[in-house]
Amino acid sequence: QVQLVESGGGLVQAGGSLKLSCVVSGSLFSYTRFYWYRQAPGKQREFLANIESTGYTYYTSSIKGRFTISRDNDKNTVYLQMDSLKPEDTAVYSCAAAIDGIGPDTWGQGTQVTVAS
């Protein structure tokens, strides 16, 4: 069974940076597409970025240029580097994987990111 465990969240001042990690168990890491999402209080979950097995990346426009998704196949880890953070980036950030289908179907528990103004 594939499991995803996020870490790296915390409290940061506006303009600061954080790097989130998502460690993935399972032997199919290299062949799997991964995603980062976030959910702010009272809002719907929002797609942020995904990364293909080839390394190809896609970002939603609201974070493009500030956030970078990457993967390390040797460490079974997906990252989200977040720069120039804003208070509106405050949310629970979750990674997900497309294991059985095209879209995300396996999720981590999430990590809280709080950006103070």
N, C-alpha and C positions, 0 to 999 in steps of 0.2 A: 504494500500500500504506500502510495506517495504521500509524503508529509512536507509541508512548507512552514518554516519558522522564521519570522521577521525579527529584526533587532535594529538598534541604531536610532530609534526615536528619542525625543526629549524636548527640552525647552531651549529655545534659541532666540536671540534678539533679531529684529527685522534687519535684513541685509546680510545676515549670517548664512552659514552653510551646515548641512547635515548630510551624512551618507548612510542610507538604509541598506541593510543586507537581508537576503532571503536565502537561507540554507535549505536545500532540497534533498530529501532522501529518495533513494530509488536509482535504478541503473540506466534509465532512459533519458537522463538529463540532457545529454548532447543533442537529442533529436526533438526536444520539446520546445514549444513556444511558451514564453512567459510574459506576464503582464504586471503592471502596477496600477492600482486603483486607490482612491481615497474617498472618505465619507466624512463630511463636516456635520456638526450637530444640526438636526432639523433639515438636512438636505439629502438628496439621493446620492447613491454611490456614483462616483465620476471616474471614467476611464482616463488614465494619464499617458501610458506608453506601453508598447510591447516590443519584444525582441524575438526574432526568429532563430531557428537552429543555425542558420547561416550567418547570423550576426546582424541581419537587416533590422533596422529600428523604425518605429513609427511613434509620433507624439501628437497629443492633442494640442491645439493652438495655444491654449491658455498657459502652458508651461514650456512651450518650445523655446529653446535658447537659454533656459534657466535650469532645467532638469536634464539629466543624462542617464539613460538606462544602459546597463552593460551586463556581461555574464562572464564567468570564469568556469569553463567546463571541467577543469582539473579540480576545482574546489566545490563543484556542484552548488554554486552560489550565483544569485542574480543581485545586482546592485541598482540603487537609484541615488545618484548624486544630485543634491538639491542646493542650488546657489541662489543668491539674491532673494532670500526667503521674505515673504510678506505675511502680515497677520492673516490675510485671507487664505493662506496655505495651511492654516491650522485645521487638522483633521486626523482621523485614524487612517493610516496607510497600510494597504494590504497587497501582498503579491498573490498571484494566481497562475495556474498552469492549465494548458489545454492537453489533457491526458487522453480522453476518450473521444474527443470531437474537435470541432473547429474552434469553438470559443472556450473561455475559461470555465473549468468545471471542478477544479480543486483549489482550495483557498487556504491561506494561512490565517492566523488568529488576529493579525494586525498589530501595528505599533503606533503609539500616539505621538504626533508632532504638534508642538505648540509654539507659535511664533509671537513673541511679545513686541508691542509697538514702542 
